[in-house]
């Protein structure tokens, strides 16, 4: 299990804020990997190799942390994730219930 300091360091290395989705983590990793991967960047030096190792380690750590998170499937949580659907259900479909 990782400590807060390790997780915080990993998210900062990937350039993430304090909140990020799975997709944002993946995009941040791919962006940084493109800059430092020896086959993509053309930099085949020890510094780039070390940075790629750190990026891989950070990405793996964040994915593992996120995979242990329990998601809520309660209606209020789903409504918060998809506010447009909640609006339609409440004001479009709900309007007919009063007739």
N, C-alpha and C positions, 0 to 999 in steps of 0.2 A: 504494500500500500504506500502511496506517495504522500509526502507532506504538503502542506499548503505552499511552502517556499518553493518546492520542486514544481508544483503545478503552476504557480505564479511565474516562475522563471521560464517555463515552457511556453506559456501563452504570450509572454513578452517577446521571446525569441521569434515567435511566429508573427508578431506585430498585431496581436489581438487585444481588444479592450477587455473589460471585466465581464462582459456578456458576449456570447457567440453561439451561433447555431452549428450543427454538424457541418452544414454546407460552407459556412464561413471559415471554419477550421480547415476544411479540405482545400478551399480556395487559397487561403493564406499559406498553407504548406506548399501547394503546387507553385505558387508565385515565387516563394523563396527558393524552392528546389530548382526551379528554372534558372535562377541567378547563380546558384552554387554547384549544381550537378556538373561533374567534369565532362560528360558527354553533351550536355546542352550549352554550357557556358564557354567551353573551350579552355577553362582554367583547370589545369591538372596539377595543381600545387598542393602542398600539405595543408595550407590554410583552408582551401576550398573543401578538401577531403574531411577535415575536422569539422567544418561548419555543416557539411551534409550529415555527418554522424550525429551532431547535436540536433539538427532539424528532424532527422528520423526518430531519434530518441524522444524529442519533445512531442512530435505528432503521435507517436505510439502511446505516450503517457496521457495525453489529452483524450485520445480516443478510448483508452481503457477507463479513464475517469468518467467520461460521458456514458460509456456503456453500462456503468453501474448505477446510473441515475434512474430513479423510478419515475415514470411519467404518469400523470393523472389523466384518466379518460372520463372524468366527470364532465357533465354538460357545461358547467360554468368555465372550466378550463379550456374545453374545445371552443366555446364561444369567444374566449379571450384570444385564442390562436387564430380564429377565423371570424373576425368581427363582422364582415360583410354577410356571411351566412346567418349569423345571429340577428342582424338587422332585417334581412329578408324574412326570416321565420317570424320575427316579432311584429313587424309593421306591414308586411305584404300578406302573408298567410294569416296572421293573427287578426287582421282587419275584417276578414270574412266571418270570423267566429262570433262577432257581435251582431251580425245581421239575422 
